[in-house]
């Protein structure tokens, strides 16, 4: 099941106060970036983030879920109503995220 544009718009609205957020559509889902680094995505209308040390520390009870068959496990972020928390989460994750890969 692909994610809906309505859910994407809702998540982007929750992240609206964070400068540097962008997204890209990919095969019916959406990859989310913070200052050019991938931090998570929207998969089957679920907001998933990479399981960095910071993300695991801030969401110790978050379940691991597969974004798609064959993908690496990610953390389900279900605290999407708390914009302050989302801002703290994404900022804390930033230094732990890999640099973007250079395109050929």
C-alpha positions, 0 to 999 in steps of 0.5 A: 500500500502506498502512502497518501499525499494527505499523510505526507502533508500532515507530517510535513505540517508537523515538521513545519517549524524545522528549517532544512526539511525536504522530501522526495517521492520514491515508489509510492512512498516518501523519503524525508531529509534534514539538511540533505541527510536522510533521517526517515520516511513515510511508508504505508502511512507510517512515519519511520525514522532511522534507528540512531543512538539518539532516536533510540534514547529519545524513543526507548519503547518505539517498535522496530518496523520494516519500511518495505519488504527487504528494507532495514528496520526503522523506528516507528515514531508515533509521537507526531502530535508533539512538534517540540519533540519532533524538532528535538528528535531530528536535531539529535539524530543529525550528527549520527546520520551518514553524509549524502552519497555523491551522485555520478 
